[in-house]
Amino acid sequence: MTLIAILIGTVAAGVGSVWLAALLSFAMLARFTQHMLSLAAGALMATAFMHLLPEAFESAAGAHELFALLLAGLVFFFLLDKAELWHHGHEHHQGPVSPGTEAGEHQGHGHGHHHHHHRHGEDDRRAGGWAVLAGDSVHAFGDGILIASAFVADVRLGVVASIAVLAHEVPHHMGDLVVLRQTSGTERAALIKVSMAGTVTALGGLVGYVLLNRLEDWLPYFLVAASSSFVYVALADLIPQLQKRLGLRQTVAQVAWLLAGIALVTLVSGLAHSH
């Protein structure tokens, strides 16, 4: 009975939060693309710095080990980016760029320069999407372990934990869907990918139920590994897209949406922890 409750709670929290986030983010995405990028960057950074990392460092794990893992995670996603860019760059630099292509029609730039810049942007976002999915999966696995531990202690506590995870994942998944919408090309593909990552919550719940005592010591490392992916995507992929010369009004709006993403995740995580 406890295992069934864990599976229901983890699926509801892991996948339900994605679908709720999709209802909110895709409704605003078409009209407020730049604002949603700012919101996504703020939400990802806040999830890492205000939720996951504090939880990890409150454990008995050594700070030196956790910082080393955070650094290793950032380097890993940097190398993942380079591998993606090298692979696609090797394909796209074969042969000259013929006139009439997008690069050839672009005014004010050489053919090769614009083509390289255009492909670099697409490949960079593609690698960023994989980093988000990797971080989501690790994060979801950790959430599943947390929910399982709550259900094992008390069924009512497990229900509260499931609702809390669902609530604090919504703003974070809104950011994920914005990133995956860019890399996947369609809202449906982005939703499917993030939903599949959300199902890992159930896997974490199942593993947590079976091996709860053994996995408890590893939970801080899961949290730090997920944090590294969110920090990397926010700083290496999203923030550079926002570094444009804008008017005062647009700049204020950009910063406001960035702060809104941070405030939203911080508020919801604080409420989840208080309950």
VMD Tcl script that draws the C-alpha trace (Angstrom):
set ca {
  {0.00 0.00 0.00}
  {2.83 2.39 0.85}
  {4.59 1.63 -2.43}
  {1.40 2.38 -4.42}
  {1.00 5.66 -2.55}
  {4.64 6.54 -3.33}
  {4.18 5.85 -7.04}
  {0.97 7.91 -7.21}
  {2.56 10.77 -5.29}
  {5.76 10.81 -7.37}
  {3.95 10.69 -10.73}
  {1.55 13.43 -9.64}
  {4.43 15.61 -8.46}
  {6.88 14.85 -11.27}
  {4.56 14.93 -14.30}
  {1.73 17.04 -12.89}
  {4.10 19.92 -12.22}
  {5.30 19.80 -15.85}
  {1.78 19.99 -17.28}
  {0.79 22.79 -14.93}
  {3.94 24.68 -15.90}
  {3.10 24.12 -19.59}
  {-0.33 25.68 -19.15}
  {1.28 28.77 -17.65}
  {4.43 29.13 -19.77}
  {3.10 28.35 -23.27}
  {0.18 30.72 -22.77}
  {2.67 33.57 -22.34}
  {5.52 32.35 -24.54}
  {4.26 33.62 -27.89}
  {3.77 37.19 -26.70}
  {6.59 37.48 -24.19}
  {9.48 35.38 -25.51}
  {12.29 37.60 -24.16}
  {10.50 38.04 -20.85}
  {10.09 34.26 -20.54}
  {13.82 33.79 -21.17}
  {14.51 36.20 -18.30}
  {12.02 34.36 -16.08}
  {13.61 31.03 -17.00}
  {17.12 32.25 -16.16}
  {15.96 33.57 -12.80}
  {14.02 30.39 -12.01}
  {16.92 28.08 -12.86}
  {19.46 30.08 -10.83}
  {17.08 30.38 -7.88}
  {16.31 26.65 -7.97}
  {20.03 25.93 -7.74}
  {21.16 28.61 -5.28}
  {18.07 29.03 -3.08}
  {16.74 25.48 -2.97}
  {19.03 22.64 -4.05}
  {22.44 23.84 -2.82}
  {21.24 24.97 0.64}
  {19.57 21.57 1.08}
  {22.76 19.80 0.06}
  {24.97 21.85 2.39}
  {22.61 21.32 5.35}
  {23.54 17.63 5.21}
  {26.52 15.92 6.79}
  {28.39 15.90 3.46}
  {31.64 17.86 3.38}
  {31.55 21.32 1.82}
  {34.83 20.69 -0.02}
  {33.43 17.57 -1.70}
  {30.18 19.29 -2.67}
  {31.98 22.32 -4.15}
  {34.30 19.97 -6.06}
  {31.27 18.14 -7.48}
  {29.65 21.47 -8.43}
  {32.81 22.50 -10.27}
  {33.06 19.10 -11.96}
  {29.44 19.39 -13.07}
  {30.02 22.83 -14.63}
  {33.10 21.55 -16.47}
  {31.19 18.48 -17.64}
  {28.39 20.56 -19.19}
  {30.97 22.88 -20.74}
  {32.60 19.86 -22.38}
  {29.19 18.61 -23.47}
  {28.63 21.98 -25.15}
  {32.01 21.78 -26.88}
  {31.34 18.25 -28.10}
  {27.98 19.30 -29.59}
  {29.48 22.40 -31.23}
  {32.48 20.48 -32.60}
  {30.28 17.75 -34.05}
  {27.83 20.10 -35.75}
  {30.49 22.65 -36.66}
  {32.44 19.93 -38.46}
  {29.36 19.10 -40.53}
  {28.44 22.67 -41.41}
  {31.90 23.88 -42.39}
  {32.29 21.36 -45.20}
  {32.41 23.34 -48.48}
  {31.75 26.96 -49.28}
  {28.48 28.73 -48.54}
  {26.65 29.21 -51.84}
  {25.00 32.52 -52.79}
  {21.29 32.78 -52.10}
  {21.50 31.02 -48.77}
  {20.50 32.71 -45.56}
  {24.11 33.73 -44.97}
  {24.49 35.02 -48.53}
  {21.37 37.16 -48.23}
  {22.47 38.69 -44.96}
  {23.68 42.25 -45.43}
  {26.80 43.62 -43.79}
  {28.53 40.30 -42.98}
  {30.63 37.78 -44.86}
  {28.92 34.57 -45.86}
  {30.97 32.26 -43.68}
  {30.87 34.51 -40.64}
  {27.10 34.74 -40.49}
  {26.63 31.06 -41.23}
  {28.97 30.10 -38.41}
  {27.26 32.50 -36.01}
  {23.82 31.20 -36.94}
  {24.78 27.56 -36.49}
  {26.65 28.31 -33.29}
  {23.51 29.77 -31.76}
  {21.40 26.77 -32.73}
  {23.96 24.20 -31.59}
  {24.53 26.04 -28.31}
  {20.81 25.96 -27.53}
  {20.66 22.27 -28.50}
  {23.42 21.43 -26.01}
  {21.71 23.58 -23.40}
  {18.56 21.52 -23.86}
  {20.40 18.28 -23.11}
  {21.92 19.86 -20.01}
  {18.46 20.88 -18.78}
  {17.09 17.36 -19.32}
  {20.09 15.81 -17.53}
  {19.69 18.16 -14.58}
  {15.92 17.62 -14.52}
  {16.34 13.87 -14.39}
  {18.83 13.99 -11.52}
  {16.68 16.53 -9.67}
  {13.54 14.44 -10.23}
  {15.29 11.31 -8.93}
  {16.20 13.20 -5.75}
  {12.61 14.46 -5.38}
  {11.38 10.88 -5.68}
  {13.66 9.79 -2.84}
  {12.40 12.68 -0.68}
  {8.75 11.77 -1.35}
  {9.42 8.09 -0.64}
  {11.07 8.90 2.67}
  {8.08 11.05 3.65}
  {5.56 8.29 2.82}
  {7.59 5.72 4.73}
  {7.49 7.99 7.79}
  {3.78 8.84 7.50}
  {1.24 8.68 4.65}
  {-0.11 12.16 5.44}
  {3.41 13.55 5.43}
  {3.97 11.90 2.05}
  {0.89 13.61 0.60}
  {2.10 16.98 1.87}
  {5.58 16.31 0.47}
  {4.12 15.40 -2.95}
  {2.08 18.61 -3.07}
  {5.10 20.64 -1.94}
  {7.32 19.11 -4.65}
  {4.63 19.72 -7.29}
  {4.27 23.36 -6.21}
  {7.95 24.25 -6.08}
  {8.67 22.47 -9.38}
  {6.16 24.53 -11.40}
  {8.22 27.75 -11.74}
  {11.36 25.70 -12.38}
  {9.67 23.66 -15.12}
  {8.38 26.86 -16.71}
  {12.03 27.75 -17.25}
  {12.83 24.27 -18.58}
  {10.01 24.40 -21.11}
  {11.21 27.74 -22.44}
  {14.69 26.31 -23.03}
  {13.40 23.05 -24.56}
  {10.92 24.97 -26.74}
  {13.92 26.67 -28.38}
  {15.94 23.48 -28.83}
  {13.08 21.19 -29.88}
  {11.24 23.58 -32.18}
  {7.73 22.72 -30.98}
  {5.83 23.02 -27.72}
  {4.69 19.41 -27.96}
  {8.25 18.05 -28.24}
  {9.38 20.21 -25.32}
  {6.45 19.03 -23.19}
  {7.12 15.36 -23.98}
  {10.83 15.66 -23.14}
  {10.32 17.45 -19.83}
  {7.46 15.08 -18.92}
  {9.75 12.09 -19.52}
  {12.33 13.67 -17.22}
  {9.53 14.18 -14.68}
  {8.71 10.47 -14.69}
  {12.16 9.83 -13.21}
  {10.55 11.06 -9.96}
  {8.66 7.76 -9.85}
  {11.91 5.85 -10.41}
  {13.48 7.78 -7.53}
  {10.46 6.93 -5.38}
  {10.72 3.23 -6.21}
  {14.47 3.08 -5.60}
  {14.06 5.19 -2.48}
  {11.45 2.81 -1.10}
  {13.72 -0.20 -1.64}
  {17.06 1.35 -0.67}
  {16.07 4.34 1.43}
  {18.64 3.92 4.17}
  {21.52 3.35 1.75}
  {20.64 6.25 -0.60}
  {20.12 8.87 2.07}
  {23.83 9.69 2.23}
  {23.97 10.19 -1.56}
  {21.09 12.68 -1.73}
  {23.28 15.82 -1.26}
  {25.40 14.77 -4.24}
  {22.29 14.35 -6.41}
  {21.20 17.86 -5.45}
  {24.59 19.39 -6.30}
  {24.79 17.53 -9.63}
  {21.37 18.89 -10.61}
  {22.39 22.38 -9.48}
  {25.44 22.40 -11.73}
  {23.30 21.82 -14.83}
  {20.82 24.57 -13.94}
  {23.56 27.10 -13.19}
  {25.39 26.27 -16.41}
  {22.29 26.59 -18.61}
  {21.29 29.89 -16.99}
  {24.73 31.50 -17.26}
  {26.05 29.96 -20.49}
  {22.88 29.71 -22.58}
  {20.07 31.99 -21.36}
  {21.90 35.04 -19.98}
  {23.98 35.53 -23.18}
  {20.72 35.67 -25.17}
  {19.58 38.53 -22.94}
  {22.80 40.54 -23.37}
  {21.46 42.86 -26.04}
  {21.47 46.64 -26.36}
  {17.96 47.62 -25.30}
  {16.09 50.77 -24.40}
  {15.58 51.74 -20.77}
  {12.03 50.43 -20.64}
  {12.96 47.07 -22.16}
  {15.98 46.73 -19.88}
  {13.87 47.40 -16.78}
  {11.32 44.81 -17.94}
  {14.09 42.26 -18.59}
  {15.57 42.71 -15.12}
  {12.10 42.65 -13.54}
  {11.26 39.31 -15.14}
  {14.64 37.90 -14.09}
  {13.96 38.96 -10.48}
  {10.41 37.62 -10.76}
  {11.78 34.18 -11.63}
  {14.10 34.29 -8.64}
  {11.37 35.56 -6.30}
  {8.83 32.99 -7.48}
  {11.07 29.98 -6.88}
  {12.33 31.40 -3.56}
  {8.79 32.06 -2.33}
  {7.38 28.68 -3.33}
  {10.41 26.78 -1.99}
  {10.14 28.68 1.30}
  {6.46 27.80 1.63}
  {7.19 24.15 0.78}
  {9.90 23.94 3.43}
  {7.75 25.66 6.07}
  {5.07 22.97 5.63}
}
mol new
graphics top color blue
foreach p $ca { graphics top sphere $p radius 0.5 }
foreach p [lrange $ca 0 end-1] q [lrange $ca 1 end] { graphics top cylinder $p $q radius 0.2 }
display resetview
